[in-house]
Amino acid sequence: MAAHPTISSPEDLRAIRGSRRHPRITQFDYLHLRALVAGLEDAIASLPGPVEDALDVWCGSRPYDDLLPRDARCVGLDVEGNPYGLADVVSDEFLPFPDESFDLVMCIQAFHYMRDPVVALAEFERVLRPGGSALVSSVFAYEYDRGLFEARYTEQQLRSLFSEWDEVDVTENGGRTVTLAVLAASLLRGLEQRAARGALSVLRPAFSASYAVVNGTGLMLERLVTPNAISPALPMNLTLTARKRARD
C-alpha cells in the first residue's frame, strides 16, 4: 500500500477523504475504492442488532464514518505519528479501552498490518459487548511496501481466524477483472509519479484520461464476466463480519 500522504492543510485532508469515499473514474484506484465502499455499505447494513458505540481501529482519515447508523457514536483509534489528526484516541497501546465497551469493532484496510492477528482478535472480542460484531476489510491483490510488515489473507484463512465467532461471513469486493484493471492502473500510476519527479507534471491530464480508459474497460469487463463457484479467486479486497458469542 502507498505511504501516508503529506497533509499540509484542511483542504488536503478533505481531498484525501473525498477521494476514498467518493472516488472518481480518473483515479488510478477508482475500481478498488468503488468495490471497497460497496462492500462496507453491504456489511454495515447487514449487521445484527443495534450499533450505539463503534470503534474504528487504526482509523486513518476516517472517510467511512457516514456509513455507520446515524445515531452511532464512533471512537477512532490510531497510533502515534499518524498524519491525519482525526483520531479520538492516539496510542501505541492496542485497544486501550475497558471490557465490553463497544457494539462494533471495525478495522478497515488495516488488518493486514497486524503482526499477531490472534492477539488482535482476542482484543476485539474483549472490548465487544456480548453479541457485538467485528468488521474487517482486508486488501488482498495489491502491491506491498517491502519495508513494512503486511500480511495477506484468503477467505479460508480469515474464516479460520474467526472460527470461534458466530455468523462469520466473508465477501469478495471486486473480482479478477477489477483486480487486473486496478493493477494495470497502478503501473500507470508508477509512471506518473516518475514523470512528476522529472518535472513532467504537465502530463497529469493524460494520465487521468488513461485511468478513465482502464477503469471504464474494467467496469465493462466486470459486467461481462460473471464469476462462479469454480472460477479462480483473485479478489481486490475481502470484507468479513463476525459476531461475538453471547453469554450462555
Stockholm file with secondary structure:
# STOCKHOLM 1.0

chainA/1-248         MAAHPTISSPEDLRAIRGSRRHPRITQFDYLHLRALVAGLEDAIASLPGPVEDALDVWCGSRPYDDLLPRDARCVGLDVEGNPYGLADVVSDEFLPFPDESFDLVMCIQAFHYMRDPVVALAEFERVLRPGGSALVSSVFAYEYDRGLFEARYTEQQLRSLFSEWDEVDVTENGGRTVTLAVLAASLLRGLEQRAARGALSVLRPAFSASYAVVNGTGLMLERLVTPNAISPALPMNLTLTARKRARD
#=GR chainA/1-248 SS CCCCCCCCSHHHHHHHHHHHHSCCTTSTTHHHHHHHHHHHHHHHHTCSSCCSEEEEETCTTCTTGGGSCTTCEEEEEECTTCSSCCCSEECSSSCCSCTTCEEEEEEESCGGGCSCHHHHHHHHHHHEEEEEEEEEEEECSSCCCTTSCCCCCCHHHHHHHTTTSEEEEEEEESCHHHHHHHHHHHHHHHHHHHHHHTTCGGGHHHHHHHHHHHHHHHHHHHHHCCCCTTSCCCCSEEEEEEECCCCC
#=GC SS_cons         CCCCCCCCSHHHHHHHHHHHHSCCTTSTTHHHHHHHHHHHHHHHHTCSSCCSEEEEETCTTCTTGGGSCTTCEEEEEECTTCSSCCCSEECSSSCCSCTTCEEEEEEESCGGGCSCHHHHHHHHHHHEEEEEEEEEEEECSSCCCTTSCCCCCCHHHHHHHTTTSEEEEEEEESCHHHHHHHHHHHHHHHHHHHHHHTTCGGGHHHHHHHHHHHHHHHHHHHHHCCCCTTSCCCCSEEEEEEECCCCC
//
